[in-house]
Amino acid sequence: MTKSTVAESIRRNIADFSRVAAEGGRAAAVVICVIDDPAEPHLLMIRRAFRGMNGGQWALPGGKIDPGETAEAAGRREVSEEIGLELGESEIVGALDDFVTDSGFVMTPFIAVTPAPVQPRRNPAEVDSIHRIPLARLVQDDLPRWTPAPSGPPLLQMPLRRNMIVHAPTGAILYQFREVALLGRDTRVADLRQPEFTRE
């Protein structure tokens, strides 16, 4: 199966990236699942089930790291549990900066590249829906979008499609993925603020 040039570029760019780790807080891992489809490389986003913490929010597959578990193993486990994809170790191509959330989590974002076709299956207990986002969308000129805040610096918005506007922390991770993995820029996002509603 033919690999996309975008996927090869991601591998090169992330190999040259020096990530920044954070300490303290509750450890969690998320995975940017890139589907290497030569016709249209894309990543998988989820909408969390409308219950519990962060109900109904746009997210990447992921969750808490169990005692004795590595962050990478936790990310792969969560992808399996939430969307039914079994990622091999070789499909994890690197990691972005840890992002410390306002709720006290230290999120470690991994990038996985897996060949098409895939048939993700949502776990209805955790996931309301799964969405394919073309990588080409992430590098369009109208991203990112910055909106004024009542106090402090503007807030990041990532309008990925109609009725899908993603904010930090997930929006921050996707913004760094765009900048580092897709565009080869050394961009940091640790200082980006979260909207109030993402802390619920």
Accessible surface in RSA format (square Angstrom, percent):
REM  Atomic radii and reference values for relative SASA: ProtOr
REM  Chains: A
REM  Algorithm: Lee & Richards
REM  Probe-radius: 1.40
REM  Slices: 20
REM RES _ NUM      All-atoms   Total-Side   Main-Chain    Non-polar    All polar
REM                ABS   REL    ABS   REL    ABS   REL    ABS   REL    ABS   REL
RES MET A   1   164.39  85.1  80.73  53.4  83.65 199.2  93.08  79.1  71.31  94.5
RES THR A   2   100.45  71.4  88.06  89.3  12.39  29.5  58.59  78.7  41.87  63.3
RES LYS A   3   126.97  61.9 109.91  67.4  17.06  40.6  67.69  60.9  59.28  63.1
RES SER A   4     8.20   6.9   4.17   5.6   4.03   9.3   8.20  17.5   0.00   0.0
RES THR A   5   116.55  82.9 109.93 111.4   6.61  15.8  84.69 113.8  31.85  48.2
RES VAL A   6    54.18  35.7  51.74  46.8   2.44   5.9  54.18  47.1   0.00   0.0
RES ALA A   7     0.83   0.8   0.72   1.1   0.11   0.2   0.82   1.2   0.01   0.0
RES GLU A   8    61.79  35.5  61.62  46.6   0.17   0.4  29.22  56.5  32.57  26.6
RES SER A   9    29.52  24.9  29.45  39.3   0.07   0.2  14.36  30.6  15.15  21.2
RES ILE A  10     0.32   0.2   0.32   0.2   0.00   0.0   0.32   0.2   0.00   0.0
RES ARG A  11    77.79  32.7  73.43  37.4   4.36  10.4  29.34  40.1  48.45  29.4
RES ARG A  12   150.69  63.3 144.59  73.7   6.10  14.5  73.72 100.7  76.97  46.6
RES ASN A  13    34.06  23.5  27.78  26.8   6.28  15.1   2.68   6.5  31.38  30.3
RES ILE A  14     9.47   5.4   1.68   1.3   7.79  18.8   1.68   1.2   7.79  21.1
RES ALA A  15    82.16  75.5  43.86  67.7  38.30  87.1  53.71  75.6  28.45  75.4
RES ASP A  16   125.93  88.2  92.14  91.7  33.79  79.9  33.92  79.8  92.02  91.8
RES PHE A  17    29.35  14.7   5.80   3.6  23.55  61.3  10.37   6.3  18.98  54.3
RES SER A  18    84.86  71.7  74.39  99.3  10.47  24.1  43.50  92.6  41.36  58.0
RES ARG A  19    84.24  35.4  60.96  31.1  23.28  55.4  35.07  47.9  49.17  29.8
RES VAL A  20    84.31  55.5  80.63  73.0   3.68   8.9  83.70  72.7   0.62   1.7
RES ALA A  21    68.99  63.4  44.23  68.2  24.76  56.3  44.23  62.3  24.75  65.6
RES ALA A  22    34.89  32.1  16.66  25.7  18.23  41.5  22.05  31.1  12.84  34.0
RES GLU A  23   170.35  97.8 138.65 104.9  31.71  75.5  56.97 110.2 113.38  92.6
RES GLY A  24    56.87  70.1   0.00   N/A  56.87  70.1  40.52 111.2  16.35  36.6
RES GLY A  25    62.05  76.5   0.00   N/A  62.05  76.5  23.55  64.6  38.50  86.2
RES ARG A  26   120.74  50.7 115.47  58.9   5.27  12.5  66.84  91.4  53.90  32.7
RES ALA A  27    51.03  46.9  41.57  64.2   9.46  21.5  41.70  58.7   9.33  24.7
RES ALA A  28     8.48   7.8   8.39  13.0   0.09   0.2   8.39  11.8   0.09   0.2
RES ALA A  29     0.00   0.0   0.00   0.0   0.00   0.0   0.00   0.0   0.00   0.0
RES VAL A  30     9.98   6.6   9.98   9.0   0.00   0.0   9.98   8.7   0.00   0.0
RES VAL A  31     0.36   0.2   0.36   0.3   0.00   0.0   0.36   0.3   0.00   0.0
RES ILE A  32     0.00   0.0   0.00   0.0   0.00   0.0   0.00   0.0   0.00   0.0
RES CYS A  33     0.18   0.1   0.07   0.1   0.11   0.3   0.18   0.4   0.00   0.0
RES VAL A  34     0.25   0.2   0.25   0.2   0.00   0.0   0.25   0.2   0.00   0.0
RES ILE A  35     1.42   0.8   1.42   1.1   0.00   0.0   1.42   1.0   0.00   0.0
RES ASP A  36     7.68   5.4   6.23   6.2   1.44   3.4   0.94   2.2   6.74   6.7
RES ASP A  37    38.06  26.7  38.06  37.9   0.00   0.0   0.48   1.1  37.58  37.5
RES PRO A  38    61.08  44.5  36.97  33.7  24.11  87.6  37.39  30.9  23.69 147.2
RES ALA A  39    96.48  88.7  55.01  84.9  41.47  94.3  66.01  93.0  30.47  80.7
RES GLU A  40    92.17  52.9  90.65  68.6   1.52   3.6  24.97  48.3  67.20  54.9
RES PRO A  41    20.99  15.3  20.15  18.4   0.84   3.1  20.15  16.6   0.84   5.2
RES HIS A  42    13.51   7.4  13.51   9.4   0.00   0.0  10.55  10.9   2.97   3.5
RES LEU A  43     0.15   0.1   0.15   0.1   0.00   0.0   0.15   0.1   0.00   0.0
RES LEU A  44     0.00   0.0   0.00   0.0   0.00   0.0   0.00   0.0   0.00   0.0
RES MET A  45     0.00   0.0   0.00   0.0   0.00   0.0   0.00   0.0   0.00   0.0
RES ILE A  46     0.00   0.0   0.00   0.0   0.00   0.0   0.00   0.0   0.00   0.0
RES ARG A  47    75.18  31.6  75.18  38.3   0.00   0.0   2.67   3.6  72.51  43.9
RES ARG A  48    41.24  17.3  41.24  21.0   0.00   0.0  15.71  21.5  25.53  15.5
RES ALA A  49     7.07   6.5   5.19   8.0   1.88   4.3   5.92   8.3   1.15   3.0
RES PHE A  50   132.91  66.5  99.88  61.9  33.02  85.9 103.12  62.5  29.79  85.2
RES ARG A  51   148.54  62.4 130.49  66.5  18.05  43.0  69.54  95.0  79.00  47.9
RES GLY A  52    70.84  87.4   0.00   N/A  70.84  87.4  42.44 116.5  28.40  63.6
RES MET A  53   100.85  52.2  73.50  48.6  27.34  65.1  55.68  47.3  45.17  59.8
RES ASN A  54    45.29  31.2  41.51  40.1   3.78   9.1   5.68  13.7  39.62  38.3
RES GLY A  55    33.37  41.1   0.00   N/A  33.37  41.1   6.76  18.5  26.61  59.6
RES GLY A  56     8.58  10.6   0.00   N/A   8.58  10.6   3.09   8.5   5.49  12.3
RES GLN A  57    37.15  20.8  32.61  23.8   4.53  10.8  18.75  39.9  18.40  14.0
RES TRP A  58    40.92  16.4  30.87  14.9  10.05  23.6  22.20  11.8  18.72  30.4
RES ALA A  59    11.42  10.5  11.42  17.6   0.00   0.0  11.42  16.1   0.00   0.0
RES LEU A  60     3.02   1.7   1.30   0.9   1.72   4.3   1.30   0.9   1.72   4.6
RES PRO A  61     0.00   0.0   0.00   0.0   0.00   0.0   0.00   0.0   0.00   0.0
RES GLY A  62     3.40   4.2   0.00   N/A   3.40   4.2   0.67   1.8   2.73   6.1
RES GLY A  63    21.91  27.0   0.00   N/A  21.91  27.0  21.60  59.3   0.31   0.7
RES LYS A  64   123.68  60.3 119.67  73.4   4.01   9.6  67.16  60.5  56.52  60.2
RES ILE A  65    36.66  20.9  17.39  13.0  19.27  46.4  17.39  12.5  19.27  52.3
RES ASP A  66    68.10  47.7  65.46  65.2   2.63   6.2  15.84  37.3  52.26  52.1
RES PRO A  67   139.27 101.5 106.04  96.7  33.23 120.8 118.30  97.7  20.96 130.3
RES GLY A  68    93.76 115.6   0.00   N/A  93.76 115.6  45.78 125.6  47.99 107.5
RES GLU A  69    42.39  24.3  22.08  16.7  20.31  48.3  19.27  37.3  23.12  18.9
RES THR A  70    90.23  64.2  81.86  83.0   8.37  20.0  83.44 112.1   6.80  10.3
RES ALA A  71    28.19  25.9  20.96  32.3   7.23  16.4  20.96  29.5   7.23  19.1
RES GLU A  72    56.18  32.3  54.20  41.0   1.97   4.7  14.00  27.1  42.18  34.4
RES ALA A  73    37.62  34.6  33.22  51.3   4.40  10.0  34.23  48.2   3.39   9.0
RES ALA A  74     0.00   0.0   0.00   0.0   0.00   0.0   0.00   0.0   0.00   0.0
RES GLY A  75     0.10   0.1   0.00   N/A   0.10   0.1   0.10   0.3   0.00   0.0
RES ARG A  76    61.69  25.9  59.18  30.2   2.50   6.0   8.39  11.5  53.30  32.3
RES ARG A  77    62.92  26.4  54.88  28.0   8.03  19.1  50.93  69.6  11.98   7.3
RES GLU A  78    14.60   8.4  14.60  11.0   0.00   0.0   0.00   0.0  14.60  11.9
RES VAL A  79     0.00   0.0   0.00   0.0   0.00   0.0   0.00   0.0   0.00   0.0
RES SER A  80    33.09  28.0  24.58  32.8   8.50  19.6   7.56  16.1  25.53  35.8
RES GLU A  81    76.09  43.7  61.57  46.6  14.52  34.6  35.82  69.3  40.27  32.9
RES GLU A  82     1.91   1.1   1.91   1.4   0.00   0.0   0.00   0.0   1.91   1.6
RES ILE A  83     0.00   0.0   0.00   0.0   0.00   0.0   0.00   0.0   0.00   0.0
RES GLY A  84    13.00  16.0   0.00   N/A  13.00  16.0   6.30  17.3   6.70  15.0
RES LEU A  85    16.07   8.9  15.23  10.9   0.83   2.1  16.07  11.3   0.00   0.0
RES GLU A  86   136.72  78.5 109.22  82.6  27.51  65.5  64.14 124.1  72.58  59.3
RES LEU A  87    10.62   5.9   1.62   1.2   9.00  22.6   2.35   1.7   8.27  22.2
RES GLY A  88    31.26  38.6   0.00   N/A  31.26  38.6  29.14  80.0   2.12   4.7
RES GLU A  89   124.36  71.4 112.39  85.0  11.97  28.5  30.45  58.9  93.91  76.7
RES SER A  90    97.73  82.6  73.77  98.5  23.96  55.2  58.67 124.9  39.06  54.7
RES GLU A  91    32.27  18.5  32.21  24.4   0.06   0.2  16.42  31.8  15.85  12.9
RES ILE A  92    23.56  13.4   6.26   4.7  17.30  41.7   6.26   4.5  17.30  46.9
RES VAL A  93    28.37  18.7   3.17   2.9  25.20  60.7  10.74   9.3  17.63  47.8
RES GLY A  94    22.73  28.0   0.00   N/A  22.73  28.0  22.16  60.8   0.58   1.3
RES ALA A  95    15.02  13.8   7.53  11.6   7.49  17.0   7.53  10.6   7.49  19.8
RES LEU A  96     0.07   0.0   0.07   0.0   0.00   0.0   0.07   0.0   0.00   0.0
RES ASP A  97     7.87   5.5   6.23   6.2   1.64   3.9   3.17   7.5   4.70   4.7
RES ASP A  98    14.96  10.5   6.55   6.5   8.41  19.9   0.11   0.3  14.85  14.8
RES PHE A  99     3.60   1.8   3.29   2.0   0.31   0.8   3.60   2.2   0.00   0.0
RES VAL A 100    84.11  55.3  66.34  60.1  17.77  42.8  66.34  57.6  17.77  48.2
RES THR A 101    11.71   8.3   6.08   6.2   5.63  13.4   6.33   8.5   5.39   8.1
RES ASP A 102    84.15  58.9  45.86  45.6  38.29  90.5  18.70  44.0  65.45  65.3
RES SER A 103    38.00  32.1  18.83  25.1  19.17  44.2  21.61  46.0  16.39  23.0
RES GLY A 104    29.67  36.6   0.00   N/A  29.67  36.6  28.88  79.3   0.79   1.8
RES PHE A 105    18.78   9.4  18.78  11.6   0.00   0.0  18.78  11.4   0.00   0.0
RES VAL A 106    10.10   6.6   9.43   8.5   0.67   1.6   9.43   8.2   0.67   1.8
RES MET A 107    22.41  11.6  22.41  14.8   0.00   0.0  16.59  14.1   5.82   7.7
RES THR A 108    15.61  11.1  15.61  15.8   0.00   0.0   5.07   6.8  10.54  15.9
RES PRO A 109     0.40   0.3   0.40   0.4   0.00   0.0   0.40   0.3   0.00   0.0
RES PHE A 110    19.16   9.6  19.16  11.9   0.00   0.0  19.16  11.6   0.00   0.0
RES ILE A 111     0.00   0.0   0.00   0.0   0.00   0.0   0.00   0.0   0.00   0.0
RES ALA A 112     0.18   0.2   0.17   0.3   0.01   0.0   0.17   0.2   0.01   0.0
RES VAL A 113     4.64   3.1   2.92   2.6   1.72   4.1   2.92   2.5   1.72   4.7
RES THR A 114    11.51   8.2  11.34  11.5   0.17   0.4   1.15   1.5  10.36  15.7
RES PRO A 115    79.90  58.2  75.84  69.1   4.06  14.7  76.00  62.7   3.90  24.2
RES ALA A 116    13.34  12.3  10.75  16.6   2.59   5.9  10.90  15.4   2.44   6.5
RES PRO A 117   109.63  79.9  88.77  80.9  20.86  75.8  91.65  75.7  17.99 111.8
RES VAL A 118    24.15  15.9  13.18  11.9  10.97  26.4  19.02  16.5   5.13  13.9
RES GLN A 119   137.32  76.8 129.75  94.8   7.57  18.0  58.15 123.8  79.17  60.0
RES PRO A 120    24.68  18.0   5.38   4.9  19.30  70.2   5.38   4.4  19.30 120.0
RES ARG A 121   158.90  66.7 150.07  76.5   8.83  21.0  72.53  99.1  86.36  52.3
RES ARG A 122   113.69  47.7  95.66  48.8  18.02  42.9  19.56  26.7  94.12  57.0
RES ASN A 123    44.05  30.4  39.21  37.9   4.84  11.7  12.60  30.3  31.45  30.4
RES PRO A 124    86.12  62.8  79.27  72.3   6.85  24.9  79.57  65.7   6.55  40.7
RES ALA A 125    65.77  60.5  50.57  78.0  15.19  34.6  56.00  78.9   9.76  25.9
RES GLU A 126    61.23  35.2  53.94  40.8   7.29  17.4  27.42  53.0  33.81  27.6
RES VAL A 127     0.01   0.0   0.00   0.0   0.01   0.0   0.00   0.0   0.01   0.0
RES ASP A 128    60.19  42.2  48.87  48.6  11.31  26.8   2.96   7.0  57.23  57.1
RES SER A 129    28.08  23.7  25.85  34.5   2.23   5.1  25.55  54.4   2.53   3.5
RES ILE A 130    38.20  21.7  13.70  10.2  24.50  59.0  13.70   9.9  24.50  66.5
RES HIS A 131    38.12  20.8  34.84  24.2   3.28   8.4  33.09  34.1   5.03   5.9
RES ARG A 132   113.89  47.8 101.11  51.5  12.78  30.4  40.11  54.8  73.78  44.7
RES ILE A 133     0.69   0.4   0.69   0.5   0.00   0.0   0.69   0.5   0.00   0.0
RES PRO A 134    41.34  30.1  41.34  37.7   0.00   0.0  41.34  34.1   0.00   0.0
RES LEU A 135     4.85   2.7   4.03   2.9   0.81   2.0   4.27   3.0   0.57   1.5
RES ALA A 136    66.66  61.3  56.85  87.7   9.81  22.3  61.75  87.0   4.91  13.0
RES ARG A 137    37.04  15.6  36.08  18.4   0.96   2.3  21.70  29.7  15.34   9.3
RES LEU A 138     0.11   0.1   0.11   0.1   0.00   0.0   0.11   0.1   0.00   0.0
RES VAL A 139    57.43  37.8  40.56  36.7  16.87  40.7  40.56  35.2  16.87  45.8
RES GLN A 140    88.86  49.7  83.22  60.8   5.64  13.4  29.49  62.8  59.37  45.0
RES ASP A 141   150.12 105.2 117.22 116.7  32.89  77.8  41.99  98.8 108.13 107.8
RES ASP A 142    81.46  57.1  65.31  65.0  16.15  38.2  48.42 113.9  33.04  33.0
RES LEU A 143     3.63   2.0   0.00   0.0   3.63   9.1   0.03   0.0   3.60   9.7
RES PRO A 144    29.88  21.8  16.00  14.6  13.87  50.4  16.00  13.2  13.87  86.2
RES ARG A 145    98.91  41.5  95.51  48.7   3.41   8.1  46.50  63.6  52.41  31.8
RES TRP A 146   108.69  43.6  84.02  40.7  24.67  57.9  68.96  36.8  39.73  64.5
RES THR A 147    33.60  23.9  33.39  33.9   0.21   0.5  28.76  38.6   4.84   7.3
RES PRO A 148   125.71  91.6 103.12  94.0  22.59  82.1 106.71  88.1  19.00 118.1
RES ALA A 149    20.26  18.6   0.48   0.7  19.78  45.0   2.47   3.5  17.79  47.1
RES PRO A 150   148.34 108.1 102.52  93.5  45.83 166.6 116.01  95.8  32.33 201.0
RES SER A 151    78.28  66.2  70.72  94.4   7.57  17.4  48.46 103.2  29.82  41.8
RES GLY A 152    58.98  72.7   0.00   N/A  58.98  72.7  28.73  78.8  30.25  67.7
RES PRO A 153    78.08  56.9  69.93  63.7   8.15  29.6  77.34  63.9   0.73   4.6
RES PRO A 154    71.87  52.4  65.14  59.4   6.74  24.5  65.32  53.9   6.56  40.7
RES LEU A 155    28.33  15.8  27.97  20.0   0.36   0.9  28.33  19.9   0.00   0.0
RES LEU A 156     2.81   1.6   0.26   0.2   2.55   6.4   0.26   0.2   2.55   6.9
RES GLN A 157    29.11  16.3  29.11  21.3   0.00   0.0   0.29   0.6  28.82  21.9
RES MET A 158     0.00   0.0   0.00   0.0   0.00   0.0   0.00   0.0   0.00   0.0
RES PRO A 159    18.38  13.4  17.44  15.9   0.94   3.4  17.44  14.4   0.94   5.8
RES LEU A 160     4.49   2.5   0.11   0.1   4.38  11.0   0.11   0.1   4.38  11.8
RES ARG A 161   117.52  49.3  99.27  50.6  18.25  43.4  36.67  50.1  80.85  49.0
RES ARG A 162   210.40  88.3 182.14  92.8  28.26  67.3  83.03 113.5 127.38  77.2
RES ASN A 163   115.80  79.9  85.12  82.3  30.67  73.9  38.00  91.5  77.79  75.2
RES MET A 164     1.73   0.9   1.73   1.1   0.00   0.0   1.73   1.5   0.00   0.0
RES ILE A 165    66.16  37.6  56.93  42.4   9.22  22.2  56.93  41.0   9.22  25.0
RES VAL A 166     3.23   2.1   1.85   1.7   1.38   3.3   3.23   2.8   0.00   0.0
RES HIS A 167    32.88  18.0  26.36  18.3   6.52  16.7  16.01  16.5  16.86  19.6
RES ALA A 168     0.44   0.4   0.10   0.2   0.34   0.8   0.10   0.1   0.34   0.9
RES PRO A 169    20.48  14.9  20.48  18.7   0.00   0.0  20.48  16.9   0.00   0.0
RES THR A 170    13.15   9.4  13.07  13.2   0.08   0.2   2.14   2.9  11.01  16.6
RES GLY A 171     0.00   0.0   0.00   N/A   0.00   0.0   0.00   0.0   0.00   0.0
RES ALA A 172     0.00   0.0   0.00   0.0   0.00   0.0   0.00   0.0   0.00   0.0
RES ILE A 173     2.43   1.4   1.89   1.4   0.54   1.3   2.43   1.7   0.00   0.0
RES LEU A 174     0.00   0.0   0.00   0.0   0.00   0.0   0.00   0.0   0.00   0.0
RES TYR A 175    31.30  14.6  31.30  17.8   0.00   0.0   5.07   3.8  26.23  32.3
RES GLN A 176     1.31   0.7   1.31   1.0   0.00   0.0   0.00   0.0   1.31   1.0
RES PHE A 177     0.00   0.0   0.00   0.0   0.00   0.0   0.00   0.0   0.00   0.0
RES ARG A 178    20.21   8.5  20.21  10.3   0.00   0.0   0.00   0.0  20.21  12.2
RES GLU A 179     9.58   5.5   9.58   7.2   0.00   0.0   0.12   0.2   9.46   7.7
RES VAL A 180     4.39   2.9   3.96   3.6   0.43   1.0   4.04   3.5   0.35   1.0
RES ALA A 181     0.00   0.0   0.00   0.0   0.00   0.0   0.00   0.0   0.00   0.0
RES LEU A 182    26.74  14.9   6.33   4.5  20.41  51.3   7.54   5.3  19.19  51.7
RES LEU A 183    64.02  35.7  36.89  26.4  27.12  68.2  41.65  29.2  22.37  60.2
RES GLY A 184    50.17  61.9   0.00   N/A  50.17  61.9  15.96  43.8  34.20  76.6
RES ARG A 185   121.77  51.1 115.23  58.7   6.54  15.6  40.50  55.4  81.27  49.3
RES ASP A 186   111.42  78.0  76.57  76.2  34.85  82.4  38.17  89.8  73.25  73.1
RES THR A 187    26.46  18.8  22.57  22.9   3.90   9.3  17.74  23.8   8.72  13.2
RES ARG A 188    95.85  40.2  76.22  38.9  19.64  46.8  52.14  71.3  43.71  26.5
RES VAL A 189     2.77   1.8   2.75   2.5   0.02   0.1   2.75   2.4   0.02   0.1
RES ALA A 190    82.34  75.7  57.39  88.6  24.95  56.8  58.82  82.8  23.52  62.3
RES ASP A 191   119.24  83.5  94.85  94.4  24.39  57.7  49.83 117.3  69.41  69.2
RES LEU A 192    32.60  18.2  23.33  16.7   9.27  23.3  24.58  17.3   8.02  21.6
RES ARG A 193    79.88  33.5  70.38  35.9   9.49  22.6  33.02  45.1  46.85  28.4
RES GLN A 194     6.71   3.7   4.38   3.2   2.33   5.5   1.37   2.9   5.33   4.0
RES PRO A 195    13.37   9.7  10.01   9.1   3.36  12.2  13.37  11.0   0.00   0.0
RES GLU A 196   127.11  73.0 118.99  90.0   8.12  19.3  63.52 122.9  63.59  51.9
RES PHE A 197    93.53  46.8  90.05  55.8   3.48   9.1  91.79  55.6   1.74   5.0
RES THR A 198    13.81   9.8   5.24   5.3   8.58  20.4   5.24   7.0   8.58  13.0
RES ARG A 199    90.55  38.0  70.59  36.0  19.97  47.5  29.68  40.6  60.87  36.9
RES GLU A 200   137.13  78.7 110.01  83.2  27.12  64.6  68.05 131.6  69.08  56.4
END  Absolute sums over single chains surface
CHAIN  1 A     9630.2       7400.3       2229.9       5186.3       4443.9
END  Absolute sums over all chains
TOTAL          9630.2       7400.3       2229.9       5186.3       4443.9
